Amino acid sequence: MEETGYLHFIEELDQFVSQQGKRLLFKHSTVCPISTAAFDEFQSYVKQSDIPAAIILVREDRPVSNEVADRYGIKHESPQIFLLEDGVVKWHTSHWKITQQAISEAVGA
């Protein structure tokens, strides 16, 4: 079981995404009920998985959140999840589409 960490700085994002293999990146808004529900789904998946995962708090760490959108050319949404493999986005989705099942299917693909 991999521990989930928070990315507060772009340097931490750089380090996280530069690692080899599959990784999950979750953009979370602490003031949004949809994000809270998606966060619960994400956490439930991560607890039973060994995939490395990280969280960006979109309001508190806006520069890091914006960097993800800029770097990957994917419009910012929150909540939003990304499956990265060797630093490349292989899958992403947002809002109510973030479920344990959807994450599992994406990671297994």
C-alpha positions as CSV (number, residue, x, y, z in Angstrom):
1,M,0.0,0.0,0.0
2,E,1.5,3.3,-1.1
3,E,1.1,6.4,1.0
4,T,-0.6,9.4,-0.6
5,G,1.1,12.7,-0.4
6,Y,0.2,16.3,-1.1
7,L,2.1,18.3,-3.7
8,H,2.6,21.9,-2.5
9,F,5.4,23.0,-4.9
10,I,6.1,22.6,-8.6
11,E,9.4,20.9,-7.6
12,E,7.4,18.2,-5.8
13,L,5.2,17.8,-8.9
14,D,8.3,17.5,-11.0
15,Q,9.7,14.8,-8.8
16,F,6.4,12.9,-8.6
17,V,5.7,12.8,-12.4
18,S,9.4,12.0,-13.3
19,Q,9.1,8.6,-11.6
20,Q,8.7,5.5,-13.8
21,G,5.5,3.5,-13.9
22,K,1.9,4.3,-13.2
23,R,0.9,7.1,-10.8
24,L,-2.3,8.8,-9.9
25,L,-2.7,12.5,-9.5
26,F,-5.8,14.0,-8.0
27,K,-6.8,17.7,-8.0
28,H,-9.1,18.4,-5.1
29,S,-11.1,21.4,-4.0
30,T,-11.8,21.3,-0.3
31,V,-14.8,23.5,-0.6
32,C,-16.7,21.5,-3.2
33,P,-19.1,18.7,-2.3
34,I,-18.6,17.0,-5.7
35,S,-14.8,17.0,-5.0
36,T,-15.4,15.6,-1.6
37,A,-17.3,12.6,-3.0
38,A,-14.7,12.1,-5.7
39,F,-11.9,12.3,-3.1
40,D,-13.6,9.6,-1.1
41,E,-13.7,7.4,-4.2
42,F,-10.0,8.1,-4.9
43,Q,-8.9,7.4,-1.4
44,S,-10.9,4.2,-1.3
45,Y,-9.1,3.0,-4.4
46,V,-5.7,4.1,-3.2
47,K,-6.1,2.3,0.1
48,Q,-6.5,-1.1,-1.6
49,S,-3.9,-0.4,-4.3
50,D,-0.1,-0.2,-4.5
51,I,0.0,2.6,-7.1
52,P,1.7,5.8,-6.0
53,A,-0.7,8.7,-5.7
54,A,-0.6,12.4,-5.0
55,I,-3.0,15.1,-4.3
56,I,-3.0,18.8,-5.3
57,L,-5.3,21.1,-3.3
58,V,-6.5,23.4,-6.1
59,R,-7.2,26.5,-4.0
60,E,-4.3,26.3,-1.6
61,D,-1.7,25.3,-4.2
62,R,-3.0,27.0,-7.3
63,P,0.4,27.4,-9.0
64,V,0.9,23.6,-8.9
65,S,-2.7,23.0,-10.1
66,N,-2.2,25.5,-13.0
67,E,1.2,23.8,-13.9
68,V,-0.6,20.5,-14.4
69,A,-3.1,22.1,-16.8
70,D,-0.3,24.0,-18.7
71,R,2.1,21.1,-18.8
72,Y,-0.3,18.5,-20.1
73,G,-2.6,20.9,-22.1
74,I,-5.6,19.6,-20.3
75,K,-8.2,22.2,-19.1
76,H,-8.4,22.5,-15.4
77,E,-11.3,21.1,-13.6
78,S,-11.9,20.0,-10.0
79,P,-12.2,17.4,-9.0
80,Q,-9.9,15.9,-11.6
81,I,-7.8,12.8,-11.8
82,F,-4.9,11.8,-14.0
83,L,-3.3,8.4,-14.6
84,L,0.3,9.1,-15.5
85,E,2.6,6.4,-16.9
86,D,6.3,7.3,-17.2
87,G,5.3,11.0,-17.0
88,V,2.7,10.8,-19.8
89,V,-1.1,11.3,-19.1
90,K,-2.7,8.0,-20.2
91,W,-6.2,8.8,-18.8
92,H,-8.0,11.6,-17.0
93,T,-11.5,12.4,-16.0
94,S,-13.4,14.7,-13.6
95,H,-16.4,15.3,-11.4
96,W,-18.9,12.4,-10.9
97,K,-16.9,10.2,-13.4
98,I,-14.2,9.7,-10.7
99,T,-15.2,6.4,-9.1
100,Q,-13.2,3.4,-7.7
101,Q,-14.4,1.4,-10.7
102,A,-13.4,4.0,-13.3
103,I,-9.9,4.3,-11.7
104,S,-9.5,0.5,-11.5
105,E,-10.4,0.1,-15.1
106,A,-8.0,2.9,-16.2
107,V,-5.1,1.5,-14.2
108,G,-5.8,-2.0,-15.4
109,A,-5.9,-1.0,-19.0
